[in-house]
Amino acid sequence: FLWSTMPDEELLNLAVEKKLSQPVVLKAQVERLLKDPRSAAFVEDFTGQWLDLRNIDATTPDSKLYPEADELLRLSMPEETKAYFAEMLQSNLPVTTVVDSDFVMVNGRLAEHYGIPDVKGSEIRKVKLPQDSPRGGFLTQASVLKITANGTTTSPVLRGAWVMKRILGQPPSPPPPGVGSIEPDTRGATTVREQLAKHRSSESCAACHANIDPPGFALENFDVIGGFREQYRSQGEGGKMIELQNTRAKRKYVKFGQPVDASGDFRGKTFVDIREFKKLILEKPDQLMIAMTGKLVTYSTGAGISFADRPVVEEISRKTKEKGG
Protein backbone atom coordinates (compact mmCIF):
# COMPACT_ATOMS: atom_id res chain seq x y z
CA PHE A 1 0.00 0.00 0.00
CA LEU A 2 2.62 2.59 1.01
CA TRP A 3 5.70 1.43 -0.93
CA SER A 4 4.24 -0.38 -3.96
CA THR A 5 6.72 -3.19 -3.29
CA MET A 6 7.42 -6.15 -0.99
CA PRO A 7 7.55 -5.67 2.81
CA ASP A 8 11.03 -5.19 4.24
CA GLU A 9 12.65 -7.41 6.89
CA GLU A 10 11.33 -5.40 9.84
CA LEU A 11 7.71 -5.70 8.64
CA LEU A 12 8.09 -9.40 7.85
CA ASN A 13 9.55 -10.11 11.30
CA LEU A 14 6.68 -8.26 13.02
CA ALA A 15 4.22 -10.24 10.91
CA VAL A 16 5.85 -13.53 11.93
CA GLU A 17 5.63 -12.43 15.58
CA LYS A 18 1.94 -11.55 15.00
CA LYS A 19 2.48 -8.01 16.30
CA LEU A 20 1.22 -6.04 13.30
CA SER A 21 -2.38 -6.29 14.53
CA GLN A 22 -1.42 -4.34 17.66
CA PRO A 23 -2.59 -0.73 17.11
CA VAL A 24 0.55 0.86 18.62
CA VAL A 25 2.88 -1.28 16.50
CA LEU A 26 0.81 -0.78 13.34
CA LYS A 27 0.72 3.00 13.77
CA ALA A 28 4.48 3.14 14.35
CA GLN A 29 5.08 1.08 11.19
CA VAL A 30 2.78 3.28 9.10
CA GLU A 31 4.74 6.33 10.28
CA ARG A 32 8.04 4.60 9.47
CA LEU A 33 6.90 3.61 5.99
CA LEU A 34 5.61 7.09 5.19
CA LYS A 35 8.87 8.74 6.30
CA ASP A 36 10.90 6.36 4.10
CA PRO A 37 11.79 7.66 0.59
CA ARG A 38 10.06 4.57 -0.85
CA SER A 39 6.70 6.14 0.07
CA ALA A 40 7.17 8.34 -3.02
CA ALA A 41 5.71 5.36 -4.90
CA PHE A 42 2.47 5.76 -2.93
CA VAL A 43 2.29 9.47 -3.75
CA GLU A 44 2.96 8.79 -7.44
CA ASP A 45 0.55 5.87 -7.81
CA PHE A 46 -2.28 7.18 -5.63
CA THR A 47 -2.41 10.64 -7.25
CA GLY A 48 -2.17 8.92 -10.64
CA GLN A 49 -5.24 6.81 -9.88
CA TRP A 50 -7.29 9.17 -7.70
CA LEU A 51 -6.84 12.41 -9.67
CA ASP A 52 -6.31 10.86 -13.14
CA LEU A 53 -2.80 12.34 -13.07
CA ARG A 54 -1.67 9.55 -15.40
CA ASN A 55 -3.69 11.27 -18.14
CA ILE A 56 -1.69 14.51 -17.99
CA ASP A 57 -0.36 14.04 -21.54
CA ALA A 58 -3.61 12.76 -23.06
CA THR A 59 -4.22 16.17 -24.66
CA THR A 60 -1.96 18.75 -26.31
CA PRO A 61 -2.88 22.42 -25.89
CA ASP A 62 -3.61 24.27 -29.14
CA SER A 63 -0.42 26.23 -29.80
CA LYS A 64 -2.27 29.12 -31.45
CA LEU A 65 -4.71 29.57 -28.57
CA TYR A 66 -2.20 28.76 -25.80
CA PRO A 67 1.29 29.75 -26.97
CA GLU A 68 2.51 29.96 -23.37
CA ALA A 69 2.13 26.17 -22.91
CA ASP A 70 5.84 25.39 -23.00
CA GLU A 71 7.61 22.16 -22.06
CA LEU A 72 8.79 23.35 -18.64
CA LEU A 73 5.21 24.26 -17.68
CA ARG A 74 3.93 20.86 -18.85
CA LEU A 75 6.61 18.99 -16.87
CA SER A 76 5.99 21.09 -13.75
CA MET A 77 2.22 20.50 -13.62
CA PRO A 78 2.14 16.90 -12.26
CA GLU A 79 5.11 17.59 -9.99
CA GLU A 80 3.10 20.29 -8.22
CA THR A 81 0.22 17.90 -7.56
CA LYS A 82 2.46 15.11 -6.23
CA ALA A 83 4.39 17.54 -4.03
CA TYR A 84 1.14 18.97 -2.66
CA PHE A 85 -0.18 15.53 -1.69
CA ALA A 86 3.21 14.65 -0.16
CA GLU A 87 3.02 17.85 1.90
CA MET A 88 -0.45 16.85 3.12
CA LEU A 89 0.99 13.54 4.32
CA GLN A 90 4.22 14.84 5.82
CA SER A 91 2.56 17.73 7.68
CA ASN A 92 -0.55 15.70 8.57
CA LEU A 93 -2.82 18.39 7.14
CA PRO A 94 -6.64 18.23 7.40
CA VAL A 95 -8.72 16.67 4.63
CA THR A 96 -10.10 20.15 3.84
CA THR A 97 -6.67 20.87 2.29
CA VAL A 98 -7.91 18.83 -0.69
CA VAL A 99 -10.16 21.77 -1.58
CA ASP A 100 -8.39 24.85 -0.22
CA SER A 101 -5.15 26.03 1.39
CA ASP A 102 -3.12 29.18 1.93
CA PHE A 103 -0.10 27.73 0.08
CA VAL A 104 0.91 26.06 -3.19
CA MET A 105 3.83 23.82 -4.16
CA VAL A 106 5.38 25.58 -7.16
CA ASN A 107 8.58 26.44 -8.99
CA GLY A 108 9.39 29.64 -10.85
CA ARG A 109 7.55 28.62 -14.02
CA LEU A 110 4.32 27.64 -12.22
CA ALA A 111 4.49 30.76 -10.06
CA GLU A 112 4.76 32.87 -13.21
CA HIS A 113 1.78 30.99 -14.68
CA TYR A 114 -0.25 31.59 -11.49
CA GLY A 115 0.75 35.24 -11.13
CA ILE A 116 2.69 34.70 -7.91
CA PRO A 117 5.67 37.09 -7.66
CA ASP A 118 9.26 36.52 -6.50
CA VAL A 119 9.62 32.77 -7.07
CA LYS A 120 12.66 31.71 -9.12
CA GLY A 121 14.23 28.43 -10.20
CA SER A 122 12.97 24.99 -11.22
CA GLU A 123 12.72 23.43 -7.74
CA ILE A 124 9.19 22.78 -6.45
CA ARG A 125 8.72 24.24 -2.96
CA LYS A 126 6.04 25.48 -0.59
CA VAL A 127 5.00 29.08 -1.29
CA LYS A 128 2.45 31.11 0.66
CA LEU A 129 -0.34 32.45 -1.53
CA PRO A 130 -1.16 36.15 -1.90
CA GLN A 131 -4.35 37.06 -0.01
CA ASP A 132 -6.51 37.49 -3.12
CA SER A 133 -5.32 34.40 -5.02
CA PRO A 134 -7.94 31.91 -6.30
CA ARG A 135 -5.38 29.08 -5.99
CA GLY A 136 -5.01 26.54 -3.18
CA GLY A 137 -6.21 22.93 -3.12
CA PHE A 138 -6.26 20.45 -6.00
CA LEU A 139 -9.15 22.01 -7.96
CA THR A 140 -7.14 25.01 -9.16
CA GLN A 141 -3.90 23.17 -9.97
CA ALA A 142 -2.83 23.36 -13.61
CA SER A 143 -2.50 19.56 -13.87
CA VAL A 144 -6.13 18.95 -12.83
CA LEU A 145 -7.40 21.75 -15.06
CA LYS A 146 -5.45 20.35 -18.04
CA ILE A 147 -6.64 16.77 -17.41
CA THR A 148 -10.27 17.92 -17.37
CA ALA A 149 -10.03 19.90 -20.64
CA ASN A 150 -9.43 18.88 -24.25
CA GLY A 151 -6.53 21.14 -25.29
CA THR A 152 -8.74 23.66 -27.10
CA THR A 153 -11.79 24.37 -24.95
CA THR A 154 -13.07 23.65 -21.46
CA SER A 155 -16.30 21.83 -20.61
CA PRO A 156 -18.15 22.49 -17.34
CA VAL A 157 -19.75 19.05 -17.79
CA LEU A 158 -16.42 17.18 -17.87
CA ARG A 159 -14.95 19.21 -15.04
CA GLY A 160 -18.13 19.05 -12.96
CA ALA A 161 -18.33 15.26 -13.32
CA TRP A 162 -14.65 15.00 -12.34
CA VAL A 163 -15.19 17.09 -9.16
CA MET A 164 -18.22 15.03 -8.18
CA LYS A 165 -16.43 11.71 -8.73
CA ARG A 166 -12.90 12.49 -7.53
CA ILE A 167 -13.41 15.11 -4.80
CA LEU A 168 -16.98 14.69 -3.53
CA GLY A 169 -17.20 10.92 -4.01
CA GLN A 170 -20.56 11.22 -5.80
CA PRO A 171 -20.07 10.00 -9.38
CA PRO A 172 -22.91 11.15 -11.64
CA SER A 173 -25.07 8.66 -13.50
CA PRO A 174 -24.11 7.99 -17.13
CA PRO A 175 -26.09 10.04 -19.69
CA PRO A 176 -29.20 8.48 -21.25
CA PRO A 177 -28.54 6.69 -24.58
CA GLY A 178 -28.72 8.91 -27.63
CA VAL A 179 -27.99 12.18 -25.83
CA GLY A 180 -25.70 14.29 -27.99
CA SER A 181 -22.63 16.11 -26.71
CA ILE A 182 -21.95 19.82 -26.99
CA GLU A 183 -19.68 20.79 -29.87
CA PRO A 184 -17.05 23.30 -28.73
CA ASP A 185 -17.27 26.72 -30.36
CA THR A 186 -13.70 27.89 -30.94
CA ARG A 187 -14.93 30.90 -32.95
CA GLY A 188 -15.97 32.58 -29.72
CA ALA A 189 -19.49 33.40 -30.93
CA THR A 190 -21.24 31.71 -28.00
CA THR A 191 -20.24 30.74 -24.47
CA VAL A 192 -20.37 27.18 -23.23
CA ARG A 193 -22.99 28.31 -20.70
CA GLU A 194 -25.28 29.40 -23.56
CA GLN A 195 -24.77 26.06 -25.31
CA LEU A 196 -25.51 24.15 -22.13
CA ALA A 197 -28.71 26.12 -21.56
CA LYS A 198 -30.10 24.67 -24.83
CA HIS A 199 -28.89 21.19 -23.92
CA ARG A 200 -30.58 21.36 -20.50
CA SER A 201 -33.96 22.23 -21.99
CA SER A 202 -34.63 18.47 -22.10
CA GLU A 203 -36.04 17.16 -18.80
CA SER A 204 -33.97 13.98 -19.00
CA CYS A 205 -30.82 16.12 -19.17
CA ALA A 206 -31.77 18.89 -16.72
CA ALA A 207 -31.88 16.81 -13.51
CA CYS A 208 -28.33 15.44 -13.82
CA HIS A 209 -26.87 18.69 -15.14
CA ALA A 210 -28.24 20.55 -12.11
CA ASN A 211 -25.67 18.61 -10.04
CA ILE A 212 -22.86 18.26 -12.58
CA ASP A 213 -22.66 21.76 -14.07
CA PRO A 214 -22.17 24.01 -10.99
CA PRO A 215 -18.69 22.64 -10.04
CA GLY A 216 -17.75 22.95 -13.71
CA PHE A 217 -19.01 26.52 -13.93
CA ALA A 218 -16.95 27.39 -10.83
CA LEU A 219 -13.81 26.34 -12.72
CA GLU A 220 -14.60 28.30 -15.90
CA ASN A 221 -12.20 31.06 -14.86
CA PHE A 222 -9.38 28.61 -15.67
CA ASP A 223 -8.37 27.73 -19.22
CA VAL A 224 -7.17 24.39 -20.62
CA ILE A 225 -3.69 24.81 -19.12
CA GLY A 226 -4.89 26.18 -15.78
CA GLY A 227 -4.26 29.86 -16.50
CA PHE A 228 -6.70 32.32 -14.92
CA ARG A 229 -8.95 34.08 -17.43
CA GLU A 230 -11.79 36.58 -17.52
CA GLN A 231 -12.46 36.10 -21.24
CA TYR A 232 -12.41 33.07 -23.51
CA ARG A 233 -9.80 32.87 -26.26
CA SER A 234 -11.15 32.89 -29.79
CA GLN A 235 -10.18 31.80 -33.30
CA GLY A 236 -13.07 33.72 -34.82
CA GLU A 237 -13.40 37.04 -36.59
CA GLY A 238 -13.29 40.23 -34.54
CA GLY A 239 -12.24 40.23 -30.92
CA LYS A 240 -9.32 42.05 -29.39
CA MET A 241 -5.71 40.94 -29.87
CA ILE A 242 -3.88 40.78 -26.54
CA GLU A 243 -0.16 40.39 -25.86
CA LEU A 244 0.41 37.67 -23.26
CA GLN A 245 2.47 38.58 -20.21
CA ASN A 246 3.18 35.13 -18.75
CA THR A 247 4.81 33.49 -21.76
CA ARG A 248 8.48 32.74 -22.39
CA ALA A 249 8.60 33.83 -26.03
CA LYS A 250 8.23 37.54 -26.74
CA ARG A 251 5.25 39.10 -28.48
CA LYS A 252 2.81 36.19 -28.39
CA TYR A 253 -0.71 37.38 -29.20
CA VAL A 254 -4.09 35.77 -28.72
CA LYS A 255 -7.60 36.91 -29.56
CA PHE A 256 -10.13 37.34 -26.76
CA GLY A 257 -13.83 36.65 -27.20
CA GLN A 258 -16.78 36.29 -24.79
CA PRO A 259 -16.47 37.09 -21.05
CA VAL A 260 -16.37 34.20 -18.56
CA ASP A 261 -19.23 33.67 -16.11
CA ALA A 262 -18.08 31.41 -13.24
CA SER A 263 -21.23 31.73 -11.12
CA GLY A 264 -23.75 29.03 -10.28
CA ASP A 265 -25.96 27.37 -7.70
CA PHE A 266 -24.61 24.56 -5.50
CA ARG A 267 -26.72 22.78 -2.88
CA GLY A 268 -29.29 25.55 -3.10
CA LYS A 269 -26.74 28.32 -2.49
CA THR A 270 -25.35 30.68 -5.11
CA PHE A 271 -21.67 31.41 -5.75
CA VAL A 272 -19.98 33.92 -8.04
CA ASP A 273 -16.53 32.34 -8.46
CA ILE A 274 -14.21 29.53 -7.38
CA ARG A 275 -13.45 31.18 -4.03
CA GLU A 276 -17.11 31.12 -2.98
CA PHE A 277 -17.60 27.63 -4.44
CA LYS A 278 -14.76 26.24 -2.31
CA LYS A 279 -16.37 27.75 0.79
CA LEU A 280 -19.64 25.97 -0.05
CA ILE A 281 -17.86 22.61 -0.35
CA LEU A 282 -16.10 23.19 2.97
CA GLU A 283 -19.43 23.72 4.72
CA LYS A 284 -19.73 19.91 4.64
CA PRO A 285 -16.22 18.59 5.39
CA ASP A 286 -17.62 15.17 6.39
CA GLN A 287 -18.44 14.52 2.74
CA LEU A 288 -14.81 15.22 1.80
CA MET A 289 -13.62 12.90 4.57
CA ILE A 290 -15.84 10.01 3.43
CA ALA A 291 -14.83 10.57 -0.21
CA MET A 292 -11.11 10.56 0.62
CA THR A 293 -11.50 7.47 2.83
CA GLY A 294 -13.25 5.69 -0.03
CA LYS A 295 -10.48 6.59 -2.50
CA LEU A 296 -7.77 5.34 -0.10
CA VAL A 297 -9.67 2.11 0.61
CA THR A 298 -10.17 1.51 -3.11
CA TYR A 299 -6.47 2.11 -3.83
CA SER A 300 -5.18 0.03 -0.91
CA THR A 301 -7.43 -3.01 -1.48
CA GLY A 302 -7.61 -2.85 -5.27
CA ALA A 303 -11.41 -3.15 -5.13
CA GLY A 304 -14.26 -0.66 -5.40
CA ILE A 305 -16.47 0.28 -2.43
CA SER A 306 -19.45 -2.08 -2.21
CA PHE A 307 -22.67 -1.44 -0.30
CA ALA A 308 -21.38 -3.66 2.54
CA ASP A 309 -18.18 -1.57 2.80
CA ARG A 310 -19.94 1.74 3.41
CA PRO A 311 -20.34 1.37 7.21
CA VAL A 312 -16.59 0.62 7.47
CA VAL A 313 -15.71 3.68 5.37
CA GLU A 314 -17.99 5.85 7.52
CA GLU A 315 -16.45 4.43 10.70
CA ILE A 316 -12.91 5.23 9.49
CA SER A 317 -14.08 8.74 8.58
CA ARG A 318 -15.71 9.25 11.98
CA LYS A 319 -12.59 8.14 13.88
CA THR A 320 -10.38 10.34 11.70
CA LYS A 321 -12.63 13.33 12.35
CA GLU A 322 -12.44 12.72 16.11
CA LYS A 323 -8.65 12.84 15.90
CA GLY A 324 -8.62 16.19 14.13
CA GLY A 325 -9.44 15.29 10.51
C-alpha positions in Angstrom: 0.0 0.0 0.0 2.6 2.6 1.0 5.7 1.4 -0.9 4.2 -0.4 -4.0 6.7 -3.2 -3.3 7.4 -6.2 -1.0 7.5 -5.7 2.8 11.0 -5.2 4.2 12.7 -7.4 6.9 11.3 -5.4 9.8 7.7 -5.7 8.6 8.1 -9.4 7.8 9.5 -10.1 11.3 6.7 -8.3 13.0 4.2 -10.2 10.9 5.8 -13.5 11.9 5.6 -12.4 15.6 1.9 -11.5 15.0 2.5 -8.0 16.3 1.2 -6.0 13.3 -2.4 -6.3 14.5 -1.4 -4.3 17.7 -2.6 -0.7 17.1 0.6 0.9 18.6 2.9 -1.3 16.5 0.8 -0.8 13.3 0.7 3.0 13.8 4.5 3.1 14.3 5.1 1.1 11.2 2.8 3.3 9.1 4.7 6.3 10.3 8.0 4.6 9.5 6.9 3.6 6.0 5.6 7.1 5.2 8.9 8.7 6.3 10.9 6.4 4.1 11.8 7.7 0.6 10.1 4.6 -0.8 6.7 6.1 0.1 7.2 8.3 -3.0 5.7 5.4 -4.9 2.5 5.8 -2.9 2.3 9.5 -3.7 3.0 8.8 -7.4 0.6 5.9 -7.8 -2.3 7.2 -5.6 -2.4 10.6 -7.3 -2.2 8.9 -10.6 -5.2 6.8 -9.9 -7.3 9.2 -7.7 -6.8 12.4 -9.7 -6.3 10.9 -13.1 -2.8 12.3 -13.1 -1.7 9.5 -15.4 -3.7 11.3 -18.1 -1.7 14.5 -18.0 -0.4 14.0 -21.5 -3.6 12.8 -23.1 -4.2 16.2 -24.7 -2.0 18.7 -26.3 -2.9 22.4 -25.9 -3.6 24.3 -29.1 -0.4 26.2 -29.8 -2.3 29.1 -31.4 -4.7 29.6 -28.6 -2.2 28.8 -25.8 1.3 29.8 -27.0 2.5 30.0 -23.4 2.1 26.2 -22.9 5.8 25.4 -23.0 7.6 22.2 -22.1 8.8 23.4 -18.6 5.2 24.3 -17.7 3.9 20.9 -18.9 6.6 19.0 -16.9 6.0 21.1 -13.7 2.2 20.5 -13.6 2.1 16.9 -12.3 5.1 17.6 -10.0 3.1 20.3 -8.2 0.2 17.9 -7.6 2.5 15.1 -6.2 4.4 17.5 -4.0 1.1 19.0 -2.7 -0.2 15.5 -1.7 3.2 14.6 -0.2 3.0 17.8 1.9 -0.5 16.9 3.1 1.0 13.5 4.3 4.2 14.8 5.8 2.6 17.7 7.7 -0.6 15.7 8.6 -2.8 18.4 7.1 -6.6 18.2 7.4 -8.7 16.7 4.6 -10.1 20.2 3.8 -6.7 20.9 2.3 -7.9 18.8 -0.7 -10.2 21.8 -1.6 -8.4 24.8 -0.2 -5.1 26.0 1.4 -3.1 29.2 1.9 -0.1 27.7 0.1 0.9 26.1 -3.2 3.8 23.8 -4.2 5.4 25.6 -7.2 8.6 26.4 -9.0 9.4 29.6 -10.8 7.5 28.6 -14.0 4.3 27.6 -12.2 4.5 30.8 -10.1 4.8 32.9 -13.2 1.8 31.0 -14.7 -0.3 31.6 -11.5 0.7 35.2 -11.1 2.7 34.7 -7.9 5.7 37.1 -7.7 9.3 36.5 -6.5 9.6 32.8 -7.1 12.7 31.7 -9.1 14.2 28.4 -10.2 13.0 25.0 -11.2 12.7 23.4 -7.7 9.2 22.8 -6.5 8.7 24.2 -3.0 6.0 25.5 -0.6 5.0 29.1 -1.3 2.5 31.1 0.7 -0.3 32.5 -1.5 -1.2 36.2 -1.9 -4.4 37.1 0.0 -6.5 37.5 -3.1 -5.3 34.4 -5.0 -7.9 31.9 -6.3 -5.4 29.1 -6.0 -5.0 26.5 -3.2 -6.2 22.9 -3.1 -6.3 20.4 -6.0 -9.2 22.0 -8.0 -7.1 25.0 -9.2 -3.9 23.2 -10.0 -2.8 23.4 -13.6 -2.5 19.6 -13.9 -6.1 18.9 -12.8 -7.4 21.8 -15.1 -5.5 20.4 -18.0 -6.6 16.8 -17.4 -10.3 17.9 -17.4 -10.0 19.9 -20.6 -9.4 18.9 -24.3 -6.5 21.1 -25.3 -8.7 23.7 -27.1 -11.8 24.4 -25.0 -13.1 23.6 -21.5 -16.3 21.8 -20.6 -18.2 22.5 -17.3 -19.7 19.1 -17.8 -16.4 17.2 -17.9 -15.0 19.2 -15.0 -18.1 19.0 -13.0 -18.3 15.3 -13.3 -14.7 15.0 -12.3 -15.2 17.1 -9.2 -18.2 15.0 -8.2 -16.4 11.7 -8.7 -12.9 12.5 -7.5 -13.4 15.1 -4.8 -17.0 14.7 -3.5 -17.2 10.9 -4.0 -20.6 11.2 -5.8 -20.1 10.0 -9.4 -22.9 11.2 -11.6 -25.1 8.7 -13.5 -24.1 8.0 -17.1 -26.1 10.0 -19.7 -29.2 8.5 -21.2 -28.5 6.7 -24.6 -28.7 8.9 -27.6 -28.0 12.2 -25.8 -25.7 14.3 -28.0 -22.6 16.1 -26.7 -21.9 19.8 -27.0 -19.7 20.8 -29.9 -17.0 23.3 -28.7 -17.3 26.7 -30.4 -13.7 27.9 -30.9 -14.9 30.9 -32.9 -16.0 32.6 -29.7 -19.5 33.4 -30.9 -21.2 31.7 -28.0 -20.2 30.7 -24.5 -20.4 27.2 -23.2 -23.0 28.3 -20.7 -25.3 29.4 -23.6 -24.8 26.1 -25.3 -25.5 24.1 -22.1 -28.7 26.1 -21.6 -30.1 24.7 -24.8 -28.9 21.2 -23.9 -30.6 21.4 -20.5 -34.0 22.2 -22.0 -34.6 18.5 -22.1 -36.0 17.2 -18.8 -34.0 14.0 -19.0 -30.8 16.1 -19.2 -31.8 18.9 -16.7 -31.9 16.8 -13.5 -28.3 15.4 -13.8 -26.9 18.7 -15.1 -28.2 20.5 -12.1 -25.7 18.6 -10.0 -22.9 18.3 -12.6 -22.7 21.8 -14.1 -22.2 24.0 -11.0 -18.7 22.6 -10.0 -17.7 22.9 -13.7 -19.0 26.5 -13.9 -17.0 27.4 -10.8 -13.8 26.3 -12.7 -14.6 28.3 -15.9 -12.2 31.1 -14.9 -9.4 28.6 -15.7 -8.4 27.7 -19.2 -7.2 24.4 -20.6 -3.7 24.8 -19.1 -4.9 26.2 -15.8 -4.3 29.9 -16.5 -6.7 32.3 -14.9 -8.9 34.1 -17.4 -11.8 36.6 -17.5 -12.5 36.1 -21.2 -12.4 33.1 -23.5 -9.8 32.9 -26.3 -11.2 32.9 -29.8 -10.2 31.8 -33.3 -13.1 33.7 -34.8 -13.4 37.0 -36.6 -13.3 40.2 -34.5 -12.2 40.2 -30.9 -9.3 42.0 -29.4 -5.7 40.9 -29.9 -3.9 40.8 -26.5 -0.2 40.4 -25.9 0.4 37.7 -23.3 2.5 38.6 -20.2 3.2 35.1 -18.7 4.8 33.5 -21.8 8.5 32.7 -22.4 8.6 33.8 -26.0 8.2 37.5 -26.7 5.3 39.1 -28.5 2.8 36.2 -28.4 -0.7 37.4 -29.2 -4.1 35.8 -28.7 -7.6 36.9 -29.6 -10.1 37.3 -26.8 -13.8 36.6 -27.2 -16.8 36.3 -24.8 -16.5 37.1 -21.1 -16.4 34.2 -18.6 -19.2 33.7 -16.1 -18.1 31.4 -13.2 -21.2 31.7 -11.1 -23.7 29.0 -10.3 -26.0 27.4 -7.7 -24.6 24.6 -5.5 -26.7 22.8 -2.9 -29.3 25.5 -3.1 -26.7 28.3 -2.5 -25.3 30.7 -5.1 -21.7 31.4 -5.8 -20.0 33.9 -8.0 -16.5 32.3 -8.5 -14.2 29.5 -7.4 -13.5 31.2 -4.0 -17.1 31.1 -3.0 -17.6 27.6 -4.4 -14.8 26.2 -2.3 -16.4 27.7 0.8 -19.6 26.0 0.0 -17.9 22.6 -0.3 -16.1 23.2 3.0 -19.4 23.7 4.7 -19.7 19.9 4.6 -16.2 18.6 5.4 -17.6 15.2 6.4 -18.4 14.5 2.7 -14.8 15.2 1.8 -13.6 12.9 4.6 -15.8 10.0 3.4 -14.8 10.6 -0.2 -11.1 10.6 0.6 -11.5 7.5 2.8 -13.2 5.7 0.0 -10.5 6.6 -2.5 -7.8 5.3 -0.1 -9.7 2.1 0.6 -10.2 1.5 -3.1 -6.5 2.1 -3.8 -5.2 0.0 -0.9 -7.4 -3.0 -1.5 -7.6 -2.9 -5.3 -11.4 -3.2 -5.1 -14.3 -0.7 -5.4 -16.5 0.3 -2.4 -19.5 -2.1 -2.2 -22.7 -1.4 -0.3 -21.4 -3.7 2.5 -18.2 -1.6 2.8 -19.9 1.7 3.4 -20.3 1.4 7.2 -16.6 0.6 7.5 -15.7 3.7 5.4 -18.0 5.9 7.5 -16.5 4.4 10.7 -12.9 5.2 9.5 -14.1 8.7 8.6 -15.7 9.3 12.0 -12.6 8.1 13.9 -10.4 10.3 11.7 -12.6 13.3 12.3 -12.4 12.7 16.1 -8.7 12.8 15.9 -8.6 16.2 14.1 -9.4 15.3 10.5 
